[in-house]
Amino acid sequence: MLEKIKKAKGRDEDIIRVVEKIKKTKVKELQGNEWKVKEYLVLKERKVYVPKDKELRAEVIQLHHDISAVGHGGQ
């Protein structure tokens, strides 16, 4: 899943803009730790940012929804 997120980030204009700004200013985080790049992933508010890709976001939701410990099992 992380590989899919890494590949998709190049197609999300928000991520492209944030990463370019971070590189340009040579800082590790932007806007008071709201955005951060860590190990080729973009974090927003300390969580992995899933690029604006409908299929990828649906897959992430489905993976977390279908886990019995965190999902509701369709009930």
KAUR-V45543 format. One record per residue. N is the residue number from 1. PSI is psi in whole degrees, 0 to 359 (none if undefined). Layout:
BEGIN
n	psi
N	PSI
N	PSI
END
This chain:
BEGIN
n	psi
1	319
2	323
3	320
4	319
5	316
6	317
7	322
8	340
9	336
10	352
11	3
12	115
13	325
14	315
15	317
16	314
17	316
18	313
19	318
20	319
21	320
22	315
23	319
24	318
25	352
26	42
27	167
28	346
29	157
30	154
31	55
32	45
33	11
34	315
35	139
36	146
37	126
38	119
39	50
40	7
41	151
42	128
43	138
44	120
45	46
46	17
47	148
48	126
49	122
50	120
51	159
52	78
53	110
54	315
55	317
56	315
57	321
58	321
59	318
60	314
61	315
62	317
63	316
64	329
65	325
66	354
67	122
68	331
69	332
70	339
71	181
72	7
73	24
74	9
75	none
END
